[in-house]
């Protein structure tokens, strides 16, 4: 869920597309086709960036929360990074990646960033093309769903923490 001016952008169901809702009265203004299975939404400069999982037939959708099946581990499979024009209510581009780690989607200075389980990836906001990838980064190898990596972009610097050497509290 994100707030963009006087609009709220959210999915109204676990497999539903993104809906744009009037913040003052709750009226659904539009539904953006092609955004089904959205798991994360961020907003910058009139564009929505999404992480979506279009694999609705997968077993975990039948048995509980979609990201942590089985045994509390993140489900690591294809995800889409999607860009939508909020004013037009239309999908601009969608790119599929082997995985997009939760809580790592970020934007700044005309780029879209995420962690793919091994590297930080930078995409062009214009067309989703890969601009660069970092070297392989150390992460917590047992990444359970009670932990999520973090990626922040500030002042032209991309910062990432992936839990290397993380020891769970017992």
Helices and strands as residue ranges (DSSP letters): E 2-4, E 7-11, E 18-22, E 28-32, E 38-44, E 47-52, G 59-62, E 79-85, E 90-97, E 106-108, E 111-115, E 120-124, E 130-133, E 150-154, E 157-161
